[in-house]
Amino acid sequence: MSQSENKIDLPMFYGVKAGMTRIFDEQGKHVPVTVVKLVPNYVSQVKTTEKDGYSAYQIAYYEKREKLISKPKLGHLKKANIEKMLARFAELRVSDVDAANLGKELGLGEFKESTYVDVTGTSKGKGFQGVIKRYNFQGGPAAHGSHFHRAPGSIGNRATPARVFRNKKLPGHMGVDTKTMQNLVVVGVNEAKGYLLIKGSVPGAKNGFVRISKAQKKQ
């Protein structure tokens, strides 16, 4: 964790999934990448073990118009000397914190090219779906004489246990889950133009927020 006079480099920040494109490597091979739009991230609160029971940095992001920010949030940002109107907050647990970092903007010093990252986002909503789409069930025969096509089939026994077990895979709401893809590679960073390129796809829909953090399994 490094820091400068006005910025601090932490192993996590929030961005916006702008979409996907492709680039070409030195061998001329095409590489599919996800474009992450860089948005301002600020340290809005420093939590200490003495005061809060644990040490962490609270990160503020998602800039909106002032009239759309609640007064408690405005007061919270003012207390941290943050001029931007930010609407979302998240925490990063760290072992050592410094109160002098309050109000500083997050830098990208921890996310150079070839860095492995974990990306967390909210998956796309699919609505109410059956077991074939939701859980990849095989389904029944497609023949005309069959009365078993896309139904889930038997879901329990008879008199024993006379109930359906918890967590039985059945039709229901699909999507809008918090998903994390691990060990993705940063293939490009351009702070001047405000974007970061990650090899492959990441969870979530276009224009959705994603959390990018240093990979836990590859240091």
ChimeraX attribute file (.defattr): number of C-alpha atoms within 10 A of each C-alpha:
attribute: neighborCount
match mode: 1-to-1
recipient: residues
	/A:1	10
	/A:2	11
	/A:3	15
	/A:4	11
	/A:5	8
	/A:6	11
	/A:7	18
	/A:8	21
	/A:9	18
	/A:10	20
	/A:11	19
	/A:12	22
	/A:13	25
	/A:14	25
	/A:15	22
	/A:16	21
	/A:17	24
	/A:18	18
	/A:19	17
	/A:20	17
	/A:21	13
	/A:22	15
	/A:23	14
	/A:24	10
	/A:25	10
	/A:26	6
	/A:27	6
	/A:28	8
	/A:29	10
	/A:30	11
	/A:31	14
	/A:32	16
	/A:33	22
	/A:34	20
	/A:35	25
	/A:36	26
	/A:37	21
	/A:38	20
	/A:39	17
	/A:40	17
	/A:41	24
	/A:42	27
	/A:43	26
	/A:44	27
	/A:45	21
	/A:46	21
	/A:47	21
	/A:48	18
	/A:49	12
	/A:50	8
	/A:51	8
	/A:52	10
	/A:53	9
	/A:54	13
	/A:55	20
	/A:56	20
	/A:57	24
	/A:58	17
	/A:59	25
	/A:60	27
	/A:61	22
	/A:62	17
	/A:63	16
	/A:64	13
	/A:65	10
	/A:66	13
	/A:67	9
	/A:68	11
	/A:69	15
	/A:70	11
	/A:71	11
	/A:72	9
	/A:73	15
	/A:74	19
	/A:75	11
	/A:76	14
	/A:77	22
	/A:78	15
	/A:79	13
	/A:80	18
	/A:81	14
	/A:82	19
	/A:83	10
	/A:84	19
	/A:85	20
	/A:86	24
	/A:87	18
	/A:88	14
	/A:89	16
	/A:90	14
	/A:91	17
	/A:92	18
	/A:93	12
	/A:94	15
	/A:95	10
	/A:96	12
	/A:97	16
	/A:98	12
	/A:99	11
	/A:100	9
	/A:101	22
	/A:102	21
	/A:103	25
	/A:104	22
	/A:105	20
	/A:106	24
	/A:107	22
	/A:108	18
	/A:109	14
	/A:110	16
	/A:111	24
	/A:112	15
	/A:113	14
	/A:114	13
	/A:115	18
	/A:116	22
	/A:117	25
	/A:118	20
	/A:119	23
	/A:120	20
	/A:121	23
	/A:122	19
	/A:123	18
	/A:124	16
	/A:125	13
	/A:126	13
	/A:127	11
	/A:128	11
	/A:129	15
	/A:130	19
	/A:131	18
	/A:132	16
	/A:133	13
	/A:134	17
	/A:135	13
	/A:136	9
	/A:137	14
	/A:138	13
	/A:139	14
	/A:140	14
	/A:141	12
	/A:142	11
	/A:143	9
	/A:144	8
	/A:145	7
	/A:146	9
	/A:147	11
	/A:148	14
	/A:149	15
	/A:150	16
	/A:151	16
	/A:152	17
	/A:153	12
	/A:154	6
	/A:155	11
	/A:156	13
	/A:157	10
	/A:158	7
	/A:159	7
	/A:160	7
	/A:161	9
	/A:162	9
	/A:163	11
	/A:164	10
	/A:165	10
	/A:166	6
	/A:167	6
	/A:168	9
	/A:169	14
	/A:170	16
	/A:171	16
	/A:172	13
	/A:173	13
	/A:174	17
	/A:175	17
	/A:176	14
	/A:177	13
	/A:178	12
	/A:179	16
	/A:180	18
	/A:181	15
	/A:182	18
	/A:183	17
	/A:184	21
	/A:185	20
	/A:186	20
	/A:187	20
	/A:188	19
	/A:189	19
	/A:190	13
	/A:191	12
	/A:192	6
	/A:193	9
	/A:194	12
	/A:195	18
	/A:196	24
	/A:197	22
	/A:198	25
	/A:199	20
	/A:200	16
	/A:201	15
	/A:202	26
	/A:203	20
	/A:204	24
	/A:205	17
	/A:206	14
	/A:207	13
	/A:208	17
	/A:209	22
	/A:210	23
	/A:211	18
	/A:212	21
	/A:213	20
	/A:214	21
	/A:215	19
	/A:216	11
	/A:217	10
	/A:218	12
	/A:219	9
